[in-house]
């Protein structure tokens, strides 16, 4: 049994997917973290986001694997635990830019399919229902308005003691949506058999319950 959750940046996919995995006893697979680990590798070795040839050849040297420690996903990049380094704006933007590359996608999609083949998963990303797990039993397309998504991100950063600019956050979100939705390979879109959930005016509990209802059905 697999649950696929796709949607744009900041829609709450990981929060929801983690809760569902916990309630149903499934494994949560955060595929964005894999693209982020790959992006971190490119940043470290100085590959530019517009150098498609270098991205295609260097992605072969990045060994990305996933482990679970105390129920949490840990991402290893060439054996190093990089989990704590992935959720920055710099890495997120680099991940969006380099995930357009077909060689990067092929490598990470294979890893994701292997993980889902052996165990019940809740997997979130951009192409899970359309490409990675087209036969997933439950598919959700989770979205929210760009203003609501920017406000959620803003609140997160303020809670960390930062002083972010909300308009800049929303502009970045819109730019990322455009790139993720309009790329040539596996663009972000709602799978034909996915259920659309707009979380703009829903609480986390309401969204979790809606997905669990779908799963039970
Ligand atoms: O979900 P996230 O913000 O951690 O993802 C970072 C970027 O990785 C996102 O902007 C696009 C890319 N990505 C993707 O192309 N396919 C996925 N399944 C997951 C993420």
Boltz pocket constraint, residues with backbone or C-beta under 6 A from the ligand:
constraints:
  - pocket:
      binder: B
      contacts: [[A, 9], [A, 10], [A, 31], [A, 32], [A, 33], [A, 35], [A, 36], [A, 92], [A, 95], [A, 96], [A, 99], [A, 124], [A, 125], [A, 126], [A, 127], [A, 128], [A, 176], [A, 180], [A, 186]]
      max_distance: 6.0
